[in-house]
């Protein structure tokens, strides 16, 4: 079923923007929302700044994002464990302005196939996946990625998953590069949940693959520690603009990355590492 949405006053396909890709659209990023309205998980174990975070995050979102804007959400959307119980968190998302591009993170146990997600999600939310999709004169795709072998949290479980997750990114990037050449797409946007660099800011095989494929913008999340935010990649490096979107790192406020206009992705220059909420900054300075 084709989803319809409003874009620049013209009805258009929410994914391809077929009828209005020339209209300017602001692109925001906010990852790792960790919505807990569906199952009441106590998030304060991750710090006091997570206490009832949905309300201030909604206020910041509503004050920042307009109905014609786009918000990229690369994973850890909800703590719900099943598609049948995610309702309250999806209602929270649907109540926020703008269109949303979603991909799953390691905590999204409710996430199913893209076709199933299309049935579950409201029209303002578009699921992405490892098959690229045309997007406003460019293309978009997503992969979950994996904690890098040089990261402090790379253990036996990650070691088992790494070859498959790396191969997934390699396959996806190869397809995106081929399709982009063939279709002469204006840009390529990739959403990954796990950071392409490790927690110390080192390049990985995954970041090398992404850079080698000529991806223009790679957004990611997963980092929740101030030292990781400091090490994270934000801005232009190896031809790719990278941006960390973890909600706590961004003080629960969507970050504007630039605009899509006339089939071109125009990104802000001078992006810096997110600093996190005020109390975390103080802790980090100790
Ligand atoms: Fe997370």
Boltz pocket constraint, residues with backbone or C-beta under 6 A from the ligand:
constraints:
  - pocket:
      binder: B
      contacts: [[A, 32], [A, 34], [A, 75], [A, 76], [A, 105], [A, 107], [A, 222], [A, 223], [A, 224]]
      max_distance: 6.0
